């Protein structure tokens, strides 16, 4: 049965021992030290896992061909990510599991990108590498042999996006949800972007509120109850600082059985770069 959202460590161990094991993507990353994730992978990773770097593999250029700033972590071109998946040995029949060491904040980006390309058999390891080791799962330091495939055969996007123009045109109508910490949403502090605040009309749902104290996602029924009020008014448009942790909210809502929603990839970093666009505080 294809994986959809999350997979527990014990279930992953059984899947890895099956005749058709999933490919593993180690998505560990540190915004303050972009080399840290690769170093962590080299120090120990799940058997067969390749390292998926947020900047190099899971994002595209910060500026478009027209020179316009697209945000701190814009989406890679679909053709480029299709080639990356092929180089990792992923085709339409390959189950994929992404994991990280940060509660899924980076693994969810990989999950979203695969779904966006049309790949449905993909999940995030619930609890990440900590859950894996706690369950007795081994770590290795070898580089996995890869059997490269042609670029992933793309189809129509499996998940929806909106660009900055569509978000601007939809102010007052779109149900925007901001995944950043409350103090950043309110504009009390802004450590990363040029302007503090949020897109006018947005609601705040900090992505870490999707997690239980042990770093695993809350139960689907709990997430459903917590997200019910936000989701009741119609489809949600998710954003964050740079389009990464918004994917965590997309994953949580999907796991809750409330649909897939839409991603605004440029997010606050793109929005606030143009002083003409309105910004709200409080």
C-alpha positions as CSV (number, residue, x, y, z in Angstrom):
1,X,0.0,0.0,0.0
2,X,1.5,3.4,-0.9
3,X,2.6,5.6,1.9
4,X,0.9,8.9,2.1
5,X,2.0,11.1,5.0
6,X,3.9,9.6,8.0
7,X,5.6,6.3,8.7
8,X,6.6,5.1,12.2
9,X,10.1,3.9,12.8
10,X,9.0,0.2,13.4
11,X,7.0,0.3,10.2
12,X,10.0,1.7,8.3
13,X,12.3,-1.1,9.6
14,X,9.8,-3.6,8.3
15,X,9.6,-1.8,4.9
16,X,13.4,-1.7,4.6
17,X,13.5,-5.5,5.1
18,X,10.9,-6.1,2.4
19,X,11.6,-7.1,-1.2
20,X,10.8,-3.5,-2.4
21,X,12.4,-1.2,0.2
22,X,11.9,2.5,0.1
23,X,14.6,5.0,-0.9
24,X,15.6,7.2,2.0
25,X,16.3,10.9,1.9
26,X,18.3,12.4,4.8
27,X,17.1,16.0,4.9
28,X,18.9,17.3,8.0
29,X,19.9,20.9,7.7
30,X,20.8,24.0,9.8
31,X,19.8,27.5,8.5
32,X,22.7,28.9,10.5
33,X,25.3,26.4,9.1
34,X,24.3,25.0,5.7
35,X,27.1,22.4,5.9
36,X,25.9,20.9,9.2
37,X,23.3,18.6,7.6
38,X,25.8,16.9,5.3
39,X,28.3,16.6,8.2
40,X,25.5,14.9,10.3
41,X,24.8,12.6,7.4
42,X,28.5,11.7,7.2
43,X,28.6,11.0,10.9
44,X,25.8,8.5,10.7
45,X,22.6,7.9,8.7
46,X,20.0,5.3,8.0
47,X,21.3,2.5,5.7
48,X,21.0,3.5,2.1
49,X,20.0,7.2,2.8
50,X,21.3,9.9,0.5
51,X,21.6,13.4,1.7
52,X,19.1,15.9,0.3
53,X,20.5,19.4,0.9
54,X,17.9,22.1,1.3
55,X,19.8,24.8,-0.7
56,X,21.3,22.6,-3.3
57,X,18.7,19.9,-3.9
58,X,15.4,21.1,-2.5
59,X,15.4,24.7,-3.6
60,X,16.0,26.8,-6.7
61,X,17.8,30.1,-7.4
62,X,16.8,33.0,-5.2
63,X,16.5,35.3,-8.2
64,X,14.6,34.6,-11.4
65,X,15.7,35.2,-14.9
66,X,14.2,38.7,-14.6
67,X,16.3,39.4,-11.6
68,X,13.3,39.4,-9.2
69,X,13.9,38.0,-5.7
70,X,11.9,34.8,-5.4
71,X,12.4,34.2,-1.6
72,X,15.1,32.6,0.4
73,X,14.2,29.0,-0.6
74,X,12.2,29.1,-3.8
75,X,11.1,25.9,-5.4
76,X,13.5,24.2,-7.8
77,X,12.4,24.0,-11.4
78,X,10.3,20.9,-11.8
79,X,12.6,19.6,-14.5
80,X,15.6,20.1,-12.3
81,X,14.1,18.3,-9.4
82,X,13.0,15.5,-11.7
83,X,16.6,15.1,-12.8
84,X,17.7,15.1,-9.1
85,X,15.2,12.3,-8.3
86,X,16.5,10.3,-11.2
87,X,20.1,10.7,-10.1
88,X,19.0,9.4,-6.7
89,X,17.4,6.3,-8.4
90,X,13.8,7.3,-7.8
91,X,11.2,6.4,-10.5
92,X,7.4,6.2,-10.4
93,X,7.5,2.8,-8.6
94,X,10.0,3.8,-5.9
95,X,8.6,4.3,-2.4
96,X,10.4,7.2,-0.7
97,X,10.8,8.1,3.0
98,X,12.3,11.4,4.0
99,X,13.6,12.2,7.5
100,X,15.5,14.8,9.4
101,X,16.5,15.6,13.0
102,X,14.2,18.7,13.5
103,X,10.7,17.3,13.8
104,X,10.1,17.0,10.1
105,X,10.6,20.7,9.2
106,X,13.0,19.8,6.3
107,X,11.7,16.3,5.5
108,X,8.3,17.8,4.9
109,X,9.8,20.0,2.2
110,X,11.1,16.9,0.4
111,X,7.7,15.2,0.9
112,X,6.0,18.2,-0.6
113,X,8.3,18.3,-3.6
114,X,7.8,14.7,-4.5
115,X,4.0,15.1,-4.2
116,X,4.3,18.2,-6.3
117,X,6.0,16.2,-9.0
118,X,3.2,13.7,-8.9
119,X,4.9,11.0,-6.7
120,X,2.3,9.6,-4.3
121,X,4.3,6.8,-2.5
122,X,6.2,9.1,-0.1
123,X,6.2,9.6,3.6
124,X,8.0,11.4,6.4
125,X,9.6,9.3,9.2
126,X,7.6,10.3,12.2
127,X,10.0,11.5,14.9
128,X,12.9,11.5,12.5
129,X,16.3,10.1,13.2
130,X,15.8,10.3,17.0
131,X,12.7,8.0,16.7
132,X,14.7,5.6,14.5
133,X,17.6,5.3,17.0
134,X,15.3,5.0,20.0
135,X,13.6,2.0,18.3
136,X,17.0,0.3,18.0
137,X,17.5,1.2,14.3
138,X,21.2,1.3,13.2
139,X,23.1,4.1,11.7
140,X,25.9,3.7,9.1
141,X,28.6,6.0,7.6
142,X,29.0,4.4,4.2
143,X,28.0,6.1,0.9
144,X,25.1,4.2,-0.6
145,X,25.5,2.9,-4.2
146,X,23.1,4.6,-6.5
147,X,21.6,3.2,-9.6
148,X,20.7,6.3,-11.6
149,X,17.5,6.5,-13.5
150,X,16.3,8.9,-16.2
151,X,14.7,12.1,-14.9
152,X,11.5,11.4,-13.0
153,X,8.6,11.3,-15.5
154,X,6.6,14.4,-14.6
155,X,2.9,14.7,-14.8
156,X,0.5,17.6,-13.8
157,X,1.5,19.0,-10.4
158,X,0.2,16.8,-7.6
159,X,0.0,19.8,-5.2
160,X,-1.1,23.3,-5.9
161,X,0.9,26.6,-5.6
162,X,0.1,30.3,-5.8
163,X,2.6,32.9,-6.9
164,X,3.0,36.3,-5.3
165,X,0.7,38.0,-7.8
166,X,-2.1,35.6,-7.1
167,X,-1.7,36.0,-3.3
168,X,-1.7,39.8,-3.7
169,X,-4.8,39.7,-5.8
170,X,-6.5,37.4,-3.4
171,X,-6.0,39.4,-0.2
172,X,-9.2,39.5,1.8
173,X,-10.4,36.3,0.1
174,X,-7.7,33.7,0.5
175,X,-7.5,31.8,3.8
176,X,-3.8,32.3,4.5
177,X,-2.0,30.4,7.3
178,X,1.5,31.5,8.4
179,X,3.7,28.7,9.9
180,X,6.2,30.9,11.6
181,X,6.7,31.3,15.4
182,X,4.1,33.7,16.9
183,X,6.6,36.4,17.7
184,X,7.7,36.5,14.0
185,X,4.1,36.5,12.8
186,X,3.2,39.4,15.1
187,X,6.3,41.3,14.0
188,X,7.9,41.4,17.5
189,X,11.1,39.9,16.1
190,X,12.4,39.1,12.6
191,X,15.8,37.4,12.6
192,X,15.9,36.5,8.9
193,X,13.9,38.8,6.6
194,X,14.0,42.5,5.8
195,X,10.7,43.4,7.4
196,X,8.8,42.1,10.4
197,X,5.1,41.2,10.3
198,X,2.8,39.0,8.2
199,X,0.7,39.1,5.1
200,X,-2.6,41.0,5.9
201,X,-5.4,38.7,6.8
202,X,-3.3,35.6,7.6
203,X,-3.9,33.4,10.6
204,X,-1.0,31.9,12.5
205,X,-0.4,28.2,13.1
206,X,3.2,27.6,14.3
207,X,4.4,24.4,12.6
208,X,5.9,23.1,15.9
209,X,2.3,23.0,17.3
210,X,1.8,20.0,15.0
211,X,4.2,18.0,17.2
212,X,3.9,16.2,20.5
213,X,6.5,16.7,23.2
214,X,8.4,13.6,21.9
215,X,9.0,15.2,18.5
216,X,6.5,13.0,16.7
217,X,3.4,14.4,15.0
218,X,0.2,14.5,17.1
219,X,-2.4,11.9,16.4
220,X,-4.5,12.5,13.3
221,X,-7.6,13.0,15.3
222,X,-5.9,15.6,17.5
223,X,-4.6,17.5,14.5
224,X,-8.0,17.4,12.9
225,X,-9.6,19.0,15.9
226,X,-6.9,21.6,16.2
227,X,-7.0,22.5,12.5
228,X,-10.8,22.3,12.2
229,X,-11.6,26.0,12.7
230,X,-9.0,27.1,10.2
231,X,-10.0,24.6,7.6
232,X,-13.7,25.1,8.0
233,X,-13.8,28.2,5.8
234,X,-12.4,26.6,2.7
235,X,-9.1,25.6,1.2
236,X,-6.0,26.9,3.0
237,X,-3.0,28.7,1.5
238,X,0.1,28.0,3.5
239,X,3.2,30.1,3.8
240,X,6.1,30.7,6.3
241,X,9.4,32.6,6.0
242,X,10.7,30.9,2.9
243,X,8.3,28.1,1.9
244,X,9.9,25.3,4.0
245,X,8.1,25.0,7.3
246,X,4.8,25.8,5.5
247,X,5.2,22.3,4.0
248,X,5.1,20.9,7.6
249,X,1.6,22.5,8.0
250,X,0.6,21.0,4.6
251,X,1.7,17.6,5.8
252,X,-0.1,17.9,9.1
253,X,-3.4,19.0,7.5
254,X,-3.1,16.1,5.0
255,X,-2.4,13.6,7.8
256,X,-5.4,15.0,9.6
257,X,-7.5,14.1,6.6
258,X,-8.4,17.7,5.8
259,X,-7.1,17.9,2.2
260,X,-3.9,19.1,0.7
261,X,-4.2,22.8,0.6
262,X,-2.0,25.2,-1.5
263,X,1.5,26.5,-0.9
264,X,2.7,30.0,-1.5
265,X,6.4,29.1,-2.0
266,X,7.9,32.6,-2.0
267,X,6.4,33.2,1.5
268,X,7.2,36.1,3.7
269,X,10.8,36.5,2.5
270,X,9.5,37.2,-1.1
271,X,6.4,39.1,0.0
272,X,8.2,41.7,2.2
273,X,11.0,42.3,-0.3
274,X,8.7,44.7,-2.2
275,X,7.8,47.8,-0.1
276,X,4.7,48.3,-2.2
277,X,3.1,45.1,-0.7
278,X,1.2,45.7,2.5
279,X,2.5,44.2,5.7
280,X,0.5,43.7,9.0
281,X,1.6,43.5,12.6
282,X,0.1,42.3,15.8
